[in-house]
């Protein structure tokens, strides 16, 4: 299964070198940032959400980056709520 989540990083500055390093190690990642906050979105294939997050955190840490928190998307819940609003 593919799991979608975001890691918020403790990063001083987003640079091209950081992006290149991240993308070379994590082909399923998308780097973004605003307001001094760096975020890495993942669409990670794994047997469980826990395994997906664990492997992504390990990949990010192997680059010398620090994860501040994990945000988990709940697409089914969002779709259910939107369906109720449009009814």
Steps between C-alpha positions, in 0.01 A plus 500: 500500500611858441489726805488880479651712776723804556811544711566847638874561525721712719694675223672833500482556124360320197770475236540337161760268654251389765234435237738304278620292793146426612374409154799273436414300815120526494342478157154505663554832679394856425684783677327828580547786737359827620538725799822331609337157504617217275262216421552174316190330364516126439298250302677197644422139422519270803309224677382741771486871577748446783749331265458779243563776753790314661678453167441862394628637832809278472561621143472865605721449805764329286539837324574673832153655525280501807128425499293724723161337443295275273167597342279218375237560235165327530360509144197281574394727786542811285299349213224395742480850649490664156224266388291595805546873430394473139187292579 
